[in-house]
């Protein structure tokens, strides 16, 4: 299993590379892992999704409302 610091590093790299679309890219990769039957890999990517959300300070589409 991947350690927490590596999850955050991956999330930071995604944000740097994909900017506003980093969340979608992480979700896409999690889905790709599931499509391959890699449940553990998908779980890691779901952790990265959460880290990207935190870095971008946003909730996933359809969840919560923004107060900004």
C-alpha positions, -999 to 999 in steps of 0.1 A, spaced: 0 0 0 11 35 -8 21 58 22 2 91 28 31 113 18 32 96 -17 -5 102 -21 0 139 -15 30 140 -38 10 124 -66 -19 148 -60 5 178 -62 20 165 -94 -15 161 -109 -25 196 -99 7 210 -114 3 191 -146 -35 193 -151 -45 223 -132 -82 227 -128 -88 193 -145 -66 174 -120 -96 160 -101 -111 146 -133 -78 130 -143 -74 113 -109 -110 100 -111 -103 88 -147 -73 69 -135 -92 54 -105 -119 42 -130 -92 28 -153 -79 7 -124 -113 -6 -117 -119 -15 -153 -87 -36 -152 -99 -53 -120 -72 -36 -98 -92 -28 -67 -61 -19 -47 -49 5 -74 -84 21 -76 -83 26 -38 -50 44 -40 -64 66 -68 -95 74 -47 -71 86 -19 -53 107 -45 -87 121 -56 -94 132 -20 -60 148 -18 -65 167 -50 -99 179 -37 -81 192 -6 -54 209 -26 -79 226 -48 -102 233 -18 -133 220 -35 -160 194 -32 -166 169 -60 -193 178 -84 -228 174 -70 -216 173 -33 -220 203 -10 -225 239 -19 -199 266 -22 -202 296 2 -177 317 -18 
